[in-house]
């Protein structure tokens, strides 16, 4: 009898164990299905957005390069005619050459003037120079003011008749048309970009300099390192990744900057840029193939230049973690 009872209990235990394993497997399967549903739901929106707003748009833009709108407002394939017309425009149209020259000059204005100035000013603010807190606020203010108001505030002092800077210049015997003629208008746009861009660069560079270990700079000062040597031999190498990022972003201005000259001059007096040309064309339903060709070819030409500069800049200083 004891043996029979033992066998009965063993079978009962095995049955319970089997039922328990089955329940755990079902629960695990349900959790796996729930996790898959959650992942699909969370990825559906970004994937759909990528397919519509990036993939479809870019495929359509590339297709436009090889098409042209006829008199019936229908697109027809024309091969490389748009590409040939793009390069031919450099030869026959001085205005086109001026547009690309204006755009290209935004790179040295940003990378060789604005960013170096912002780096020096950030170092002065880091060293707690007199009135550094006041200057920090002054530099930061342009970043919180809408660009429409900022361009208006920049242009008004130079307006003929009531602009106080224009009146002051006239009293000094300087009768200048700041936004009314070439090349003054384009120079004023460059000055605005330097003035407005300082705050953004200073915010980023001040954060980078603030992360530099104080022990490193303190050790350098104990060894007799002066401010000039400290800046060039310690601060600049340690914040080089941030400088590299800002320079790469500054180089992209060649293709993307358009809003500042558009708001300051409406593109008049030789201030148009590549981005403004594409923007202006895109506002109409005509010559969209010209905008697509300009955007694609400029990207194909300029992207390798940016990547090459980034590669060599990353080799200037060894990476430092701190």
Long-range contacts (C-beta under 8 A, 24 or more apart in sequence): 61-292, 61-295, 61-296, 62-292, 62-296, 64-288, 64-289, 64-292, 64-293, 65-289, 65-292, 65-293, 65-296, 67-289, 68-289, 69-286, 69-287, 69-288, 69-289, 73-285, 75-289, 82-289, 82-290, 82-292, 82-293, 83-293, 83-297, 85-290, 85-293, 86-290, 86-293, 86-294, 86-297, 95-272, 98-270, 98-272, 99-272, 99-273, 99-274, 99-277, 100-274, 102-186, 102-261, 102-270, 102-271, 102-272, 102-273, 103-254, 103-255, 103-257, 103-273, 103-274, 103-275, 104-254, 105-190, 106-190, 106-193, 106-250, 106-253, 106-254, 106-257, 106-273, 107-250, 107-251, 107-253, 107-254, 109-190, 109-193, 109-194, 110-193, 110-197, 110-250, 110-251, 110-253, 111-247, 111-250, 111-251, 113-194, 114-193, 114-194, 114-197, 114-198, 114-201, 114-250, 115-201, 115-243, 115-246, 115-247, 115-250, 117-194, 117-198, 118-197, 118-198, 118-201, 118-202, 118-205, 118-246, 119-201, 119-205, 119-236, 119-239, 119-243, 120-231, 121-198, 121-202, 122-201, 122-202, 122-205, 122-206, 122-208, 122-209, 123-209, 123-231, 123-235, 125-202, 125-206, 126-206, 126-209, 126-210, 127-227, 136-202, 136-206, 139-198, 139-199, 139-202, 139-203, 140-199, 140-202, 140-203, 141-199, 142-195, 142-196, 142-198, 142-199, 142-200, 143-199, 143-200, 143-203, 147-196, 147-259, 147-260, 147-263, 148-263, 150-196, 151-192, 151-260, 151-263, 151-264, 152-263, 154-192, 154-195, 154-196, 154-264, 155-179, 155-264, 158-188, 179-264, 179-265, 179-269, 180-269, 181-269, 182-269, 182-270, 183-270, 184-269, 185-264, 185-265, 185-268, 185-269, 185-270, 185-271, 186-261, 186-269, 186-270, 186-271, 188-264, 189-260, 189-261, 189-264, 189-265, 189-271, 192-260, 192-264, 193-257, 193-260, 196-260, 201-246, 204-242, 204-246, 205-239, 205-242, 205-243, 205-246, 207-242, 208-238, 208-239, 208-241, 208-242, 209-235, 209-239, 211-322, 212-238, 212-239, 212-322, 213-322, 216-322, 237-317, 237-320, 238-320, 238-322, 240-313, 240-316, 240-317, 241-319, 244-310, 244-313, 244-314, 247-309, 247-313, 248-306, 248-309, 248-310, 251-302, 251-305, 251-306, 251-309, 252-306, 254-302, 255-295, 255-298, 255-299, 255-302, 274-298
